[in-house]
Amino acid sequence: MRRRPPRARPSGARLAALLLLATLLAGCASSAPGSAGAGAGAGALSVQGAERVLAAVMATNNRANASLDTKLLASYETGSAFAIDAAQYQASRLAHASDSLPFGVVPLQTVVSGSGTPERFLVVGRTVLSRRVPKSQLGACPNDDTLLLFEHSAPGDRWRIALEPSADAGRFAELAASRDGTASVVPAALEKATDELPGRVAAALVRFEASGRLGSLRPSDFNGACWAVPNPRLAVQQAEQAGFDARELFAPVGPSVTFALADGGGLALFALRFVETIVAPVSSAIAWHHDSQVITSSLLPAGRYSRVTETGEVEIAALVGSSGTYGLAGAYSGTTSITGTKAKAPLPGGPGTLLSAGG
C-alpha cells in the first residue's frame, strides 16, 4: 500500500475538480516471496499468523513504494487495491516523482474468517511513520486508521490485500469475534442489507451529483482530514464553471464483504468504479497541464483536448444496520486511467482553457 498523504482528499485526477483539488494516493502492501502466511491452508491461519503476514507485508510495501515496483506490488495486492496503487506507480514514474515515506501498521484488532472461498482476514490498524519527518510534511492526519482486507484464494496461494480503505476506527464498535479471533457469523438480515449496499451507495452518489441531495450521505464524507469520498457534485460544478459539460457516474465493482460488529451492526467493505467525462464546447478546448502536486495528472499527456475521461475506483467502508440504515466510515480512492480526444486544431482562448489536472 502507498501511504496516504496527511490530508487524504478524494483521489485520482478528479477531472471535474481539476481546478482546485489535489491529492496523492496511498495503497497497501504485501508479503514477499517466502514470507509468513504464503500458502496457509484453509482454516489454518490464527490471529498471530495473520499479524505476522501483516508485518511481512508492510516491510515489502515500503520496498515496493521506494522502487515503484509494479511486479512486486502484484505479488501482494489484488482487486481495487492493486488497480489504484499500480496506476499511482505508473503516474509517479511518468512524473519522475518519488515521495514515499516508510511506515508500518499497528494492529488494533484482527479477525480471521477461514470459511468460504476466498478465505479472508481483516486488520483494523493505525499507520505509523517509521522515521521522524518535518511537521510540514505531516498535515492534519499523520497517523490515519486503516482497514486491510486480506484474501487467500487457494491452497499454496499468497495472502493479498484486496481492499484498504482509510477509516475512523473510533467511530465504530469492535468487530464481533470468538476468543481465538474467528469472525462471528453475520446474521441473515444484516447480510441481506449489506448485499444491497454497493448499489445503494453508487445510486446515492449519482443522485447527489445531479441534484445536490445528500440522502444518507453527509458533508463530512467528502472533506474529512483522513479519508474522503470523491465529491461528484463539486467536481461537476467546477467543470461547468470552467465552461465544460461534465458527468460523473458510479457503479459497483463487486459484492460487499461484511463483518459483524459487537454492537449488533455490520461493517461492510466494497468498491465502486467511477467514470467522469468532461466535454469542451466547440469554441474551446480542455488545456491539460501536469501538476507536480497531482501525480496522477501525468497519466494523460499535456495538450489540448475536446474530451477527457477519467476512470477510477473508490473503496468504501460503511456501517450498516439490519434495517438497511447506513453511514460511511472510511474510503480510499484513485484514478486508474485517463484518456482524451485531441482537439482538432488550436483554438483561440475561451471558456475552460485554464483547466489543469487535479486530484
NURO-329360 format. One record per residue (C-alpha): residue number from 1; residue in three letters; x, y, z. Coordinates in steps of 0.1 Angstrom, whole numbers. Layout:
BEGIN
ATOM    n  res      X      Y      Z
ATOM  NUM  ALA      X      Y      Z
...
! end
This chain:
BEGIN
ATOM    n  res      X      Y      Z
ATOM    1  MET      0      0      0
ATOM    2  ARG     12     35     -6
ATOM    3  ARG     10     57     24
ATOM    4  ARG    -18     82     22
ATOM    5  PRO     -8    119     24
ATOM    6  PRO    -15    137     56
ATOM    7  ARG    -46    153     41
ATOM    8  ALA    -63    125     23
ATOM    9  ARG    -86    141     -3
ATOM   10  PRO   -107    123    -29
ATOM   11  SER    -81    108    -51
ATOM   12  GLY    -75    104    -87
ATOM   13  ALA    -72    131   -114
ATOM   14  ARG   -107    141   -104
ATOM   15  LEU   -114    157   -138
ATOM   16  ALA   -141    180   -128
ATOM   17  ALA   -122    191    -97
ATOM   18  LEU    -91    198   -117
ATOM   19  LEU    -91    235   -108
ATOM   20  LEU    -90    231    -71
ATOM   21  LEU    -85    196    -57
ATOM   22  ALA    -51    179    -54
ATOM   23  THR    -40    147    -37
ATOM   24  LEU    -15    119    -37
ATOM   25  LEU    -26     83    -32
ATOM   26  ALA    -17     56     -8
ATOM   27  GLY    -22     20    -11
ATOM   28  CYS    -14    -12      7
ATOM   29  ALA     13    -38      9
ATOM   30  SER     21    -74      7
ATOM   31  SER     41   -104     17
ATOM   32  ALA     74   -110     -1
ATOM   33  PRO     83   -144    -16
ATOM   34  GLY     87   -169     13
ATOM   35  SER     72   -146     39
ATOM   36  ALA     48   -156     67
ATOM   37  GLY     14   -166     55
ATOM   38  ALA     22   -177     20
ATOM   39  GLY      5   -209     13
ATOM   40  ALA    -15   -211     45
ATOM   41  GLY    -42   -238     43
ATOM   42  ALA    -79   -235     49
ATOM   43  GLY    -87   -226     84
ATOM   44  ALA    -51   -228     95
ATOM   45  LEU    -44   -191    100
ATOM   46  SER    -45   -177    135
ATOM   47  VAL    -46   -141    146
ATOM   48  GLN     -9   -143    154
ATOM   49  GLY     -2   -158    120
ATOM   50  ALA    -23   -130    103
ATOM   51  GLU     -3   -103    121
ATOM   52  ARG     29   -120    110
ATOM   53  VAL     16   -117     75
ATOM   54  LEU      9    -81     81
ATOM   55  ALA     44    -73     94
ATOM   56  ALA     60    -90     64
ATOM   57  VAL     36    -72     41
ATOM   58  MET     45    -38     54
ATOM   59  ALA     82    -44     50
ATOM   60  THR     76    -54     14
ATOM   61  ASN     53    -25      9
ATOM   62  ASN     80      0     18
ATOM   63  ARG    104    -16     -6
ATOM   64  ALA     78    -16    -34
ATOM   65  ASN     69     20    -28
ATOM   66  ALA    105     31    -28
ATOM   67  SER    113     14    -61
ATOM   68  LEU     78     18    -77
ATOM   69  ASP     79    -19    -85
ATOM   70  THR     46    -29   -100
ATOM   71  LYS     56    -66   -103
ATOM   72  LEU     63    -67    -66
ATOM   73  LEU     30    -49    -59
ATOM   74  ALA     12    -75    -79
ATOM   75  SER     26   -102    -56
ATOM   76  TYR      7    -89    -26
ATOM   77  GLU    -22    -68    -38
ATOM   78  THR    -53    -77    -59
ATOM   79  GLY    -86    -62    -70
ATOM   80  SER    -92    -25    -63
ATOM   81  ALA    -61    -22    -41
ATOM   82  PHE    -38    -32    -69
ATOM   83  ALA    -57    -12    -96
ATOM   84  ILE    -54     21    -77
ATOM   85  ASP    -18     16    -65
ATOM   86  ALA     -5      3    -98
ATOM   87  ALA    -18     35   -115
ATOM   88  GLN     -2     56    -89
ATOM   89  TYR     31     38    -95
ATOM   90  GLN     28     44   -132
ATOM   91  ALA     20     81   -127
ATOM   92  SER     49     86   -104
ATOM   93  ARG     73     70   -129
ATOM   94  LEU     59     93   -157
ATOM   95  ALA     63    123   -134
ATOM   96  HIS     98    112   -123
ATOM   97  ALA     85    115    -87
ATOM   98  SER     92     95    -56
ATOM   99  ASP     77    108    -23
ATOM  100  SER     71     76     -3
ATOM  101  LEU     76     76     34
ATOM  102  PRO     83     43     51
ATOM  103  PHE     56     33     76
ATOM  104  GLY     41      4     95
ATOM  105  VAL      6     -6    106
ATOM  106  VAL      0    -13    142
ATOM  107  PRO    -30    -37    145
ATOM  108  LEU    -58    -26    168
ATOM  109  GLN    -79    -57    161
ATOM  110  THR    -75    -86    138
ATOM  111  VAL   -102   -112    129
ATOM  112  VAL    -99   -143    108
ATOM  113  SER   -126   -159     87
ATOM  114  GLY   -115   -193     75
ATOM  115  SER   -147   -204     59
ATOM  116  GLY   -157   -199     23
ATOM  117  THR   -137   -190     -8
ATOM  118  PRO   -117   -169     -8
ATOM  119  GLU   -106   -171     29
ATOM  120  ARG   -101   -137     45
ATOM  121  PHE    -88   -118     75
ATOM  122  LEU    -93    -82     84
ATOM  123  VAL    -69    -59    102
ATOM  124  VAL    -82    -27    119
ATOM  125  GLY    -49     -8    123
ATOM  126  ARG    -32     25    126
ATOM  127  THR     -5     37    103
ATOM  128  VAL     27     50    120
ATOM  129  LEU     57     66    103
ATOM  130  SER     89     46    106
ATOM  131  ARG    110     77    110
ATOM  132  ARG    106    113    120
ATOM  133  VAL     98    139     94
ATOM  134  PRO     93    176     94
ATOM  135  LYS     60    188    107
ATOM  136  SER     53    205     74
ATOM  137  GLN     50    170     58
ATOM  138  LEU     26    157     84
ATOM  139  GLY     -5    179     79
ATOM  140  ALA    -38    172     95
ATOM  141  CYS    -37    134     96
ATOM  142  PRO     -2    120    103
ATOM  143  ASN    -14     86    116
ATOM  144  ASP    -46     76     99
ATOM  145  ASP    -65     44    108
ATOM  146  THR    -68     18     81
ATOM  147  LEU    -88    -13     73
ATOM  148  LEU    -68    -40     55
ATOM  149  LEU    -88    -69     40
ATOM  150  PHE    -66    -98     30
ATOM  151  GLU    -78   -126      8
ATOM  152  HIS    -64   -161      1
ATOM  153  SER    -79   -178    -30
ATOM  154  ALA    -65   -213    -29
ATOM  155  PRO    -40   -236    -11
ATOM  156  GLY     -5   -225    -20
ATOM  157  ASP    -16   -190    -30
ATOM  158  ARG     -4   -159    -12
ATOM  159  TRP    -24   -137     10
ATOM  160  ARG    -31   -105     -9
ATOM  161  ILE    -47    -72      1
ATOM  162  ALA    -80    -67    -18
ATOM  163  LEU    -94    -36     -1
ATOM  164  GLU    -76     -9     20
ATOM  165  PRO    -99     20     30
ATOM  166  SER    -87     46     55
ATOM  167  ALA   -112     48     84
ATOM  168  ASP   -120     63    117
ATOM  169  ALA   -117     32    139
ATOM  170  GLY   -131     51    169
ATOM  171  ARG   -164     56    151
ATOM  172  PHE   -175     20    152
ATOM  173  ALA   -177     -8    177
ATOM  174  GLU   -152    -37    179
ATOM  175  LEU   -155    -65    154
ATOM  176  ALA   -175    -94    168
ATOM  177  ALA   -153   -125    172
ATOM  178  SER   -147   -155    193
ATOM  179  ARG   -118   -156    218
ATOM  180  ASP    -94   -171    192
ATOM  181  GLY   -102   -142    168
ATOM  182  THR   -125   -161    145
ATOM  183  ALA   -150   -136    130
ATOM  184  SER   -186   -141    141
ATOM  185  VAL   -212   -152    116
ATOM  186  VAL   -231   -123    101
ATOM  187  PRO   -269   -126    107
ATOM  188  ALA   -290   -132     76
ATOM  189  ALA   -309    -99     79
ATOM  190  LEU   -276    -80     81
ATOM  191  GLU   -261   -100     52
ATOM  192  LYS   -291    -91     30
ATOM  193  ALA   -288    -54     39
ATOM  194  THR   -251    -53     30
ATOM  195  ASP   -256    -72     -2
ATOM  196  GLU   -277    -43    -15
ATOM  197  LEU   -254    -16     -1
ATOM  198  PRO   -229    -11    -30
ATOM  199  GLY   -257     -4    -54
ATOM  200  ARG   -274     19    -30
ATOM  201  VAL   -243     40    -23
ATOM  202  ALA   -235     42    -60
ATOM  203  ALA   -270     55    -67
ATOM  204  ALA   -268     80    -38
ATOM  205  LEU   -236     94    -53
ATOM  206  VAL   -251     97    -87
ATOM  207  ARG   -282    114    -72
ATOM  208  PHE   -261    138    -52
ATOM  209  GLU   -241    147    -84
ATOM  210  ALA   -273    155   -103
ATOM  211  SER   -294    171    -76
ATOM  212  GLY   -273    181    -46
ATOM  213  ARG   -294    159    -23
ATOM  214  LEU   -273    141      2
ATOM  215  GLY   -297    114     13
ATOM  216  SER   -278     91     37
ATOM  217  LEU   -245    107     28
ATOM  218  ARG   -230    135     49
ATOM  219  PRO   -210    166     40
ATOM  220  SER   -181    152     61
ATOM  221  ASP   -180    122     38
ATOM  222  PHE   -164    144     12
ATOM  223  ASN   -140    165     32
ATOM  224  GLY   -126    145     61
ATOM  225  ALA    -90    150     73
ATOM  226  CYS    -80    114     70
ATOM  227  TRP   -104    100     44
ATOM  228  ALA   -129    113     19
ATOM  229  VAL   -151    101    -10
ATOM  230  PRO   -148    118    -44
ATOM  231  ASN   -173    147    -44
ATOM  232  PRO   -192    144    -77
ATOM  233  ARG   -213    174    -71
ATOM  234  LEU   -184    197    -66
ATOM  235  ALA   -165    182    -95
ATOM  236  VAL   -192    187   -120
ATOM  237  GLN   -199    223   -107
ATOM  238  GLN   -163    233   -111
ATOM  239  ALA   -161    218   -146
ATOM  240  GLU   -193    237   -156
ATOM  241  GLN   -179    269   -141
ATOM  242  ALA   -149    265   -164
ATOM  243  GLY   -172    262   -194
ATOM  244  PHE   -175    225   -199
ATOM  245  ASP   -202    198   -199
ATOM  246  ALA   -194    171   -173
ATOM  247  ARG   -209    140   -158
ATOM  248  GLU   -197    115   -132
ATOM  249  LEU   -212     81   -128
ATOM  250  PHE   -206     54   -102
ATOM  251  ALA   -213     16   -103
ATOM  252  PRO   -204    -14    -80
ATOM  253  VAL   -173    -33    -89
ATOM  254  GLY   -183    -64    -69
ATOM  255  PRO   -202    -75    -38
ATOM  256  SER   -196    -63     -3
ATOM  257  VAL   -176    -82     23
ATOM  258  THR   -193    -79     57
ATOM  259  PHE   -181    -84     93
ATOM  260  ALA   -204    -84    123
ATOM  261  LEU   -198    -58    150
ATOM  262  ALA   -201    -63    187
ATOM  263  ASP   -230    -38    189
ATOM  264  GLY   -251    -59    165
ATOM  265  GLY   -244    -38    134
ATOM  266  GLY   -221    -47    105
ATOM  267  LEU   -190    -33     88
ATOM  268  ALA   -193    -36     50
ATOM  269  LEU   -163    -32     27
ATOM  270  PHE   -168    -28    -11
ATOM  271  ALA   -156     -9    -42
ATOM  272  LEU   -172     13    -67
ATOM  273  ARG   -160     23   -101
ATOM  274  PHE   -164     59   -112
ATOM  275  VAL   -162     73   -147
ATOM  276  GLU   -160    111   -151
ATOM  277  THR   -162    127   -185
ATOM  278  ILE   -156    164   -194
ATOM  279  VAL   -165    177   -229
ATOM  280  ALA   -154    211   -242
ATOM  281  PRO   -177    232   -263
ATOM  282  VAL   -170    236   -300
ATOM  283  SER   -155    270   -294
ATOM  284  SER   -130    259   -268
ATOM  285  ALA   -107    231   -256
ATOM  286  ILE    -95    214   -224
ATOM  287  ALA    -60    226   -218
ATOM  288  TRP    -45    197   -198
ATOM  289  HIS    -14    205   -177
ATOM  290  HIS      7    184   -154
ATOM  291  ASP      8    195   -118
ATOM  292  SER     37    184    -96
ATOM  293  GLN     14    182    -66
ATOM  294  VAL    -10    159    -85
ATOM  295  ILE      9    129    -97
ATOM  296  THR    -20    113   -115
ATOM  297  SER    -22    142   -139
ATOM  298  SER      8    126   -157
ATOM  299  LEU    -14     97   -168
ATOM  300  LEU    -26    119   -197
ATOM  301  PRO     -1    137   -219
ATOM  302  ALA     -3    175   -217
ATOM  303  GLY    -21    191   -245
ATOM  304  ARG    -55    204   -258
ATOM  305  TYR    -84    180   -258
ATOM  306  SER   -121    181   -268
ATOM  307  ARG   -130    153   -244
ATOM  308  VAL   -113    139   -213
ATOM  309  THR   -124    108   -194
ATOM  310  GLU   -111     96   -160
ATOM  311  THR   -118     62   -147
ATOM  312  GLY   -111     51   -112
ATOM  313  GLU   -122     32    -82
ATOM  314  VAL   -132     41    -47
ATOM  315  GLU   -131     17    -18
ATOM  316  ILE   -158     22      8
ATOM  317  ALA   -162     12     45
ATOM  318  ALA   -197     16     57
ATOM  319  LEU   -216      9     90
ATOM  320  VAL   -249     -8     84
ATOM  321  GLY   -279    -20    105
ATOM  322  SER   -301    -49     98
ATOM  323  SER   -329    -24     88
ATOM  324  GLY   -307    -11     60
ATOM  325  THR   -297     22     75
ATOM  326  TYR   -260     30     68
ATOM  327  GLY   -233     56     72
ATOM  328  LEU   -199     58     56
ATOM  329  ALA   -169     52     79
ATOM  330  GLY   -139     52     56
ATOM  331  ALA   -127     54     20
ATOM  332  TYR    -97     52     -3
ATOM  333  SER    -99     62    -40
ATOM  334  GLY    -78     66    -70
ATOM  335  THR    -77     71   -107
ATOM  336  THR    -68     41   -128
ATOM  337  SER    -67     57   -162
ATOM  338  ILE    -72     90   -181
ATOM  339  THR    -79     92   -218
ATOM  340  GLY    -85    121   -240
ATOM  341  THR    -96    131   -275
ATOM  342  LYS    -73    156   -290
ATOM  343  ALA    -88    189   -302
ATOM  344  LYS    -86    191   -340
ATOM  345  ALA    -69    224   -342
ATOM  346  PRO    -56    252   -320
ATOM  347  LEU    -84    274   -309
ATOM  348  PRO    -85    309   -295
ATOM  349  GLY    -88    314   -258
ATOM  350  GLY   -122    309   -244
ATOM  351  PRO   -142    292   -215
ATOM  352  GLY   -123    264   -199
ATOM  353  THR    -89    269   -214
ATOM  354  LEU    -73    273   -179
ATOM  355  LEU    -82    237   -169
ATOM  356  SER    -53    218   -154
ATOM  357  ALA    -51    183   -139
ATOM  358  GLY    -61    179   -103
ATOM  359  GLY    -68    154    -75
! end
